[in-house]
């Protein structure tokens, strides 16, 4: 049955309207003054609907009011047709289908109203009780006490978990009840965190991307359920079905079939967003399209790229125009480089073996739509209120209620059992996780990037929002503070979340230490098959880019996306990369040779959910230049058979043998080229004294043949 609630979410115009009143022949002076807050409930079979009515008088002394229905995320709905007598009260809710109408009797003490609520032909009993000032003062006192306890908890938690500093903001009933800094944004300079201190919020950025897409959907520029190819015909995944059917909604619900593949983009700010999207065609999936939830940053980058395509503007410009500027989030930005220009920003820290040290900022601007926003406590209040108020900021509808509802509605089951009995299984909406936590509906998203952790949560039925920002990566503290805050605000028996999490973290660390102590199979006394110089070179994977191996003195060094590590010989042609950025990880690179005995590829375990990523040796860039290739152009003869080598354009060499098709020559190494699409056949050019090719040596499985250049 569609009751009052059914029409509230999408159809009421939440206007600060002056209410209309019908008074039963009483003057303003004779009408009972019922100003204040009235709490109560409507008794519907199978459920109780909590309501709060706020009554007051206008400048003329006439009564006016609004109603809140927390379970429907409805607040401040204007009342109309308010009729009062000495012992009765009647009013309706403005602009709601079904004419929701309250009729009740007022008791002689003027502190209770009881009667019937009707809508669309259905009638249910309701009761309202006046909330005395003493009770309101008691509620404020309880809130003040809860916040005092929370401050003590935050201070001790930061200390116990070795977190330098953090910022916490809480909004309740459209009011900021806490927005403060704790600890230090800079340990070395003893600079305190404030409510204006800028932190990286990491993946909490994803909800900003879906909000911006929601605005574009309101404007008719994007449809969640149109395919990505509708907006970008070149879009391609390795899975053809996913290529054809992937929608914008799929991009932001983590059901692409791809595992994370994070090392394909991590620390890479030279590759364009378009190129990252084009590289998806070469990334290996490990699940069927839409079959399972797998967190995936590159899909969110693609969603941001689609927004860029339909607007002709950058993702940063879109989010700033559609979200940040309308909300007045003036202290937020899109790059840690920009943060460092501010007079108040937090430095990044990491806990390594119980030693907290400052680390470099990690710039992830290229992956912006997935996680590059930086913000502060004061700005995040506005962001949470936007969602608690169904897309409105003040009287302005920034994102439609319809779009906000989609973001907050489960779209994909995550398929994991809850970690604790008080929490329900988690699902994913559009840029948000959602669960029931101790009986309270919670919508949230965390964020982690080098040196920072964040958690944004709001409880729509309770009209509460909590954001915690800290300057330590992979930290449990945002979650601990959020759970403690919600327990206090909702009057729940406190749970020692810190002890629970400490047990889990200690167990995980112990397992990691044991795993590191168990050295994988290693053949002692083995040697590399080649001299170290033979391993040096550039290796390329179309989905991951270039991996470079250099000979530095007597040791090999590997570099990938600007991340450098020294290679330690492990056994045979396997080397362990000791990377400063990942001190606790063992990264074994396996070099392989071709049939000629040359080292021509290296495989790396960059994505554990798929086979190792294979990087093929790149020929030198010189082999693609016209000056280099022109030395081989000419006519050759082999046993009376004419062979012609030509340069097509400036970078492609071809060979034509009489009676055979023309073959493209693919650079291999030195002066040697492979015949494209012909296995096991290559041609090496030998130079004469004039610096031009004198011979073309064809290497084939059935022998080696030398063609002389015609003079």
Number of C-alpha atoms within 10 A of each C-alpha: 6 10 17 23 16 14 16 21 16 14 12 16 14 18 11 12 15 12 17 17 17 13 17 12 11 14 10 14 9 11 18 17 16 18 15 16 20 21 18 20 16 18 17 14 7 5 8 13 16 17 21 20 23 20 17 15 15 11 6 7 13 17 23 22 24 21 21 19 21 17 16 19 18 22 21 16 24 25 24 22 17 21 20 25 16 15 13 16 19 21 21 21 22 22 18 20 16 16 15 22 21 22 20 21 19 20 13 9 6 15 14 18 20 19 18 18 23 19 18 14 9 14 16 14 16 23 20 22 17 20 15 13 11 9 11 12 11 12 12 12 12 15 17 13 13 19 18 11 14 19 18 10 17 24 15 12 18 19 13 11 16 18 23 27 28 32 30 28 25 27 22 18 16 17 12 16 14 19 22 18 23 19 22 22 28 20 16 8 8 11 15 18 25 24 20 20 25 30 30 36 28 25 25 25 24 29 24 22 27 26 24 24 26 27 22 19 16 16 10 9 13 19 18 16 12 15 21 25 17 15 17 13 11 11 20 21 22 15 20 12 12 18 21 16 15 24 21 27 20 25 23 32 26 29 26 28 22 27 23 19 23 14 14 22 20 17 18 19 15 10 13 12 21 14 10 21 21 17 21 25 17 15 22 21 19 14 17 14 21 16 11 17 22 18 18 21 23 27 24 29 26 25 26 29 22 23 25 17 15 13 14 10 12 14 23 20 14 21 22 21 13 19 21 22 12 15 22 14 19 14 19 23 20 24 20 20 13 11 23 14 9 12 10 21 24 30 25 26 26 23 17 10 8 9 8 14 14 17 14 11 17 18 19 22 21 21 24 25 32 29 28 26 25 22 23 31 28 25 21 27 24 20 22 24 25 21 24 27 21 23 23 19 19 12 9 10 15 21 24 17 19 14 20 22 17 14 23 21 17 19 20 20 16 18 11 11 11 12 9 11 10 11 17 18 17 20 20 24 23 27 23 24 25 22 19 15 20 16 10 15 17 22 25 21 22 22 23 21 22 20 25 26 29 30 25 25 24 26 23 22 16 20 22 23 29 27 28 27 29 35 34 31 19 17 20 20 26 26 21 20 24 24 21 21 23 24 17 18 18 14 12 11 8 12 12 11 16 20 11 12 15 13 12 12 13 11 12 12 13 12 12 14 12 11 11 13 9 9 9 9 8 11 10 9 8 12 14 15 16 14 9 14 14 14 25 18 19 20 21 18 21 15 22 23 17 19 22 20 23 19 17 13 7 8 13 20 20 23 17 19 19 13 15 17 20 20 22 16 18 21 18 17 19 20 19 18 23 20 19 12 12 12 9 14 14 15 17 19 24 19 21 18 15 10 8 8 10 13 20 23 21 24 19 17 17 19 17 12 15 15 13 16 20 22 23 20 22 19 20 14 9 13 21 16 13 16 11 15 20 17 16 23 17 18 18 22 17 16 9 8 11 17 20 16 21 18 19 11 8 13 15 17 23 17 20 16 16 10 8 9 9 15 17 21 20 20 24 19 16 12 17 20 21 21 20 14 11 10 10 14 17 22 25 20 20 17 15 10 7 8 10 18 21 21 21 26 18 19 17 13 9 8 8 12 14 18 21 19 20 12 7
